[in-house]
Amino acid sequence: MKKTNVWIYRIATGILTLLMTFSAVMYFAQYEMVSETFSKLGFPTFIIYPLAIAKILGLVAIWTNKSTTLKQWAYAGFTFNLLLAAGAHLNISDGEHFPAIIGLVLVLVSYFYNRKLFSN
C-alpha cells in the first residue's frame, strides 16, 4: 500500500512540476503574450516575473523536503494561484480554465499524499 501511495504522490507531483515549470518558462520566454493574457484577465502585468520565480521556488520547496512549513506555504501558494487563475478564466469565459482546474486537482492529490507519506 505504501508503494502505491509513493507512486501516486510522485506522479501527481511530477505532473504538477511539469505544469508549473511550463508556466514559469512561458512567463519568461513569452512575456508579451503572457502580459496580454494577464491584462485580459484583469491582473497587473508587474506580477508576471515574481510569480514565475515563486512557482519555481515553490517546486523546490515541495521536492526538497527541507522545511515542512515552507512546503505547506508552497502548496497554499499553488492553491491560491490556481484558484485565481480558474476563476479569472471563468469570469471572462475564454474556455482556458481547464489547465488551472487540472493543476488544482494535482495540487490536492500531491498535498494529500504528501501528508499521508511524510506526516508523523
N, C-alpha and C positions, 0 to 999 in steps of 0.2 A: 504493500500500500504506500509506504514512504517513497519508494522508487517512482511510482506513478505520480505522486504529488510533486516530486522534484522535476519530473519531465513536464508536467503541466505548468509549473512555475517558470521553468526555463523557456519553454515555447512562448508563453504569453509575454514574458518579459523581453524575450528576443524580438518578437514581432513589434512590441511597443517600442523597443530600441530602434528598430528599422524605421518605424513611422516617425518618431521624434527626430532621429538623425536626418532623415529625408527632409523633414520640415525645416530644421535648423540650416541645413545646407541650402535649401531653396531661399531662405531669408537672406543669406549672404550672396548667393550666386545670381538670383533673380530678383534683386531688390526692387526694381521698377514695377514688375508685375505684382509682387507681394504688397508693395506700397499702394498700388491701385486697388487691390483687393481689400486691404485694411481700411482704406478711405470709404469704399462702398459699404463695408460692414459698420462703419461709424467709429472705428478705433483710430487713435492717433498713430501716425507713422513713426514717431520717435521711439516707440517701444519695440520696433522690429529687431534691431540688433541686441538689445538687452534680453529680449525674450528668447532669441536664438541661443545666446550664451547660457541663459538659465536652463534651457532644455538640455543642453549638453552637460552642464553641471549636475542637473537632476539625475541624468542617466548614470553619471559617475557615482553619485551618492547611493543610488539603488544597487549598482553592481559591486561596489567595493565593500559594503557592509561595515564601514569604519565607525559609523555613528547611527544608532537606532533613531535618535531624534532627527538627525539630518535626513535620514531615509523617509521618515514619516512626513517631513516637510516637502520632500521631493514628490511623494505620492499626492499630497494635498495640492501642491502646485500644478501637477499634471491634471488632477481632477478639475480644479478651477479653470485652468486653461481650456480644457476640452469642453467643459460645460458652457463656458462663454462662447467658444467657437461654434458649438452646435446651436446654441440659442441665437447667435448673431446670424448664422446662415439661415436658420428657420425664419427669422424675422424678415429677411429680405427675399425669402422664397427663391433662392438660386439653386436649390437642389444639391448643394455641396455639403450638407450636414452629415452625410453618412460616414466619411472618414473620421470625423470627430466622435460620432457615436461608437464606431468600432474601437477607436482609441480609448474611449471611456470604459468600454467593456474590458479591454485589455488591461487597463489600469486596475480595475476592480478585481479581475482574476489574479493578476500578479500580486496585488496587495493581500488578497485573501490567502493565497498560497504562501506568500512570504510569512504572514502571521502564523500560519499553520506549521511551517517548517522551522522557523527561526525563533519563535516565542518560547519562553521558558515555562 
